[in-house]
Amino acid sequence: MVKLTMIARVTDGLPLAEGLDDGRDVKDSEFYKQQVKALFKNLSRGQNEPSRMSVETEDEHTTVTALTHVLSYIIEGRVCYLTMCDRAYPKKLAFQYLEDLKNEFERVNGTQIETAARPYAFIKFDTFIQKTKKLYQDTRTQRNIAKLNDELYEVHQIMTRNVQEVLGVGEKLDQVSQMSSRLTSESRVYADKARDLNRQALIRKYAPIAIVLGVVFLLFWVKTKLW
């Protein structure tokens, strides 16, 4: 079954729409939504991920790998269309479902995607999400069986990766970013210390001369006053 559906802008990860009723029957739905948002964040960084991919998720509370759901997404132009389904749900139907969402979303909202400034600017698209999701819920309907048998749309070559592998790329980038920030901060500290040392060296070098000149000037001034 289709569990979650989310649509986001790839350039900045801004969520544009999602299924409002999604996740009510999913344990730890917020945990999975956080994984989805992390994936959107990775894509917004310019990760060279395939335009179509399946990502196997893991249960929040297990200490061993327990694949329970699969995230499937399509990137078309500026938008990522993503759904989470049970692991047993046919991948082919998941991607057909996303194709239907993509076609309608682009038709209705295509000219406004770039100008959207707030999260969930197209939340009204939920009506189409819910209507379309109902069509894909039961894999045994004649309509969905026909889609499964349709050879015009094959998904055998779509890459499948584990969520930790995908998000791990982002974690490494975060570490590099943090290291870069730390080095920049330390460089500034060292630069400040270098300036202080140079200042102290100049003071030590010219202070005696300044003192001597000051004494001479003072004696000259006193002499002129007395005479």
N, C-alpha and C positions, 0 to 999 in steps of 0.2 A: 504493500500500500504506500501511497504518497503521504509522507508525514509532514514535511516542511517545504515551503517554497519561498525563496527570497530573490529579489532582483536588485542589483547594485550597479553604480557607475564605476567602470574600471579605473578611470584616471585618478580618482581620489577615494574610492571605496565607499562613497556616499550611498546608503540604502535608499532605493527609490520606491519599492513596493514589497509587500509580502502577504502571505495568506494569513488573514487576521485570526482565523479559527484554528490555524495549524498548531500542533504541539500539545494540544489539550490531553490527548491520550498517549503522549510520549513521556516516559520517565526521563527526568533530567533534560527536559527540552531546552532550558536556558543554557545548559552546558553545551549542547549541540549548536545552539545559536551563536554562542561565543566562538566556537570553532569555525563556524561559517564566517563570522565577522573577521576573525583572524586571517582566514583565507582571502577575503576581499582585501584586507590590508596588504597582504603579500602581493596580490595582483596589482594593487595601486602603486607598488614600488617598482613596477616594471619587470617583475619576474618573467622569465621566458618559459611560461607554462603553456602546454598545448591549449588550443582553442576549445577542445572537447576532452574531458577527462572524468574518470570516476575516482573518488577518494574514499577509501574504506575508513570508517571511524571506529573508535574504541569506547567501551563503556567507561563512565566517569569513575566508578567505584571498584573496578577490578584491577588486580595487580598483575594479571597476565593478559595477553592479547585475547580479546573477545570481540570479534567483529559482529556487530549487531545491525548496523545501518550502513548505507552507502550514499555518499554525496555525489551527485552527477551535475556537471555544469557545462554550459555553452557560453562562449564569449563571441559576441557578434558586434564588431565595431567598438563602440564605447560602453557596451553593457554586458554584464555577466548575469545569466539566468541559471539559477541553482535550485535543485530539489534534493530532499533527503527521503530515501525510501527504505523499506525493509531490505535486508541483504538478499532475500529470496525473490524480490520483485525483479521482473525481467529488465535488464539494462536497456533493451531496445525500446520498451514502452516508456521508460523514464526519459529517454532522449527525444522520443516522439512528442511526449508531453511538453518538454522544454521548447521544442520547435514550434508547437502551437502557440505557446506563450510569447515566444520571440516574435513571431509573425504579427500577432495582434498588438503587442506592445509597441513595436516599431511603427505599425500603421496608425495607431491612435496617438502616441506620444513622441514619435520620432523627432519632431521639430523642436521639442521642448527639453530634451534630455540634457543638452549642454548648459541651458540656462537655469536648471533646477538648483536652488540655493539652500533648501532645507531638507532634512531627512524625510523620507516617505512622502515626497511631493505628489506621487501618483498613487496614493493609497486607495483611491477609488477603483484601481485596477483589480483589487481583491475580488470584486464581483465576477470578473472573467476568470480569475484563478480558481475560485470555488466551483464555478460551473464546469470548467475544464477538468478539474481534479476529479469530480464525480464520474466523468466519462472514463477515466483511467483507473479508478479504484479496483474494479473487479476485472481481473485478467482473463476470466472465463467467458466474458460476453463475446458475442459473435464479432462485434466491431473490433475488439482488442485482439482476438484470435487472428482476424484477418490482417491486422497490423503486424503481428508477430510473424506471420507467414509472408509478408511483403518483402521481396528481395531487393526492392529499390532503395531501402534504407537499412544498411548493415552497420553494426557497431563493433565488429570483432577486432578492429584495429585500434579502437579507442584505448588509450593507456589507462591502467589502473594503478594507483599508488596508495600507500598508507598515509593517514592524516599526519602522523608524527614525522614522516619523511618530508611531507610537503611543508608543514609549519616549521620544521627544523631549519629549513633554508632561511626563513624569516628570523628565527632565533639567532642564527649565525650572523645575519646582517645586523641585528640589534647589538650583538656583542662587538662587532666591528665598529658600529656607530658609537657605542659607549666608549670603546678604546680610543677612537679618534677624538671624541670630546674630552676624554681624560688627558690625552697627549696635548691637545690644544690648551687646556687649562694649565697643565704643568709648564708648558712652554711660556705662557704668560707670566707664571710665577718666577720662572728662571730669568725671564727678560727684566722683570721688576727688580729682582735681586742683583742682576748685572748692572742695572742703572744705579742702584744704591751703592754698589761697590765702586763704580766709576766716580760717583759723587764724592764718596769718602776719600778716594785716592787723590782727587783734585784738591779737596780740602787740606789733606795732609801735605800736599806738594806746595800749595800757594799760601797756606795759613801763616807760616813764619814770615814770608815776604810781606804779607799784608800787615802783620803785627809790627814789623820793623818800620814800614812806611807810615803806619799809624802813629808810632812813637815819634818819628822824625817830624811829621806834620804837627803833632801836639807840641813838641818843643819849639818849633818855628812859630806857632801861634802864640805860645806863652811869651816867647822872646819879643815878638812884635807888640804885645800888650804892655810889656814892662818898659819898652823903649818908646 
